Amino acid sequence: MHILALLLLTFSLSGSRIAPPLRTPTASAPTTAPSHPNGKWYLAENGHAVYCYGPVVLVKQPEGTLQHVATYCKGAKIMVPLRD
């Protein structure tokens, strides 16, 4: 009777359950950010960094001055005014 009680107690404890075998990590290449093909980082007029694919051009402003503008930039804007 004593052995039966000990056996039931052993199986009822949560720590006595057999754990599944540990999985070994698979060898995989480290993940890195994708490279940016054919583009360049610029400093926008508002102080933010922008990544653009097109050339920098001069655009005439309504006041008659010229403004450097980066073209074909990532995000919602096609042209971004640059800080000189």
N, C-alpha and C positions, 0 to 999 in steps of 0.2 A: 504494500500500500504506500509506503514511504517512497519507493522508486516511481510509482505511478504519479504521485503528486509532484515529485521533482521533474519528471518528464513533461507533464502538463505545464508547469511553471516555466520550464525552459522554452517551450514552443510558444507560450503566450507573450513572452517579452519581445519587444520590438527590436532590440539590439541583437537578438540571436538569429535573425533571419540571414540567409546567405545573400550577400551582395553580388550583383552582376559583375563580371570581370571588367576591369578598366580598359577603355579604348586607348590605343596609342595614337598620338597625333599624326596626321598624314603630312607628308612633306609637300609643301606647296610654295610657289614663288611668293615673295613678299608683295603685298599690294602697295602700289604707288599711284600718285595722281597722274592722270594722262598728260602727256606733254602738249604744249601749245604750238601747233605748227604755223610757221610763217606769220607770226604776230609779234607785237611789242607792247610793253607796259608804258603808259603815259600818266602824267599827273594832270588831272582835270582842274579847271578853274575853281571848282568848289572844294578842292583839296583831296578828293578821292582818287585812288588809282584805277585806271581803266585799261582794258586789254583790247587793242584794235588791230585789225588785219589790213586796213587800207593805208594809203599814204596820208601824210599831213599836208594840208593845203591852206592857203590864205584866202579868207572870205572877207569881202568888203562889208563893213557895218553901215547902218543907216547914217551914222555921224560922219562917215567918210574915212574912218580908220580901218585898218586891216587886223583881222583876228586869226591866230593859228587854230586850226580845227583838225582833230583826228577823225578819220572816216572809217566806216564799217566796224563799229565797236560792238563788243558783246553786251547783251542786255537789250533794253527797249529803245535806246537812242542809236540812230545811225551816225550822227555827227556830234562830237563832244568838244566844246571849247577848251583849249589848253591854257595852263598857267605859263606865262612867259618867264 
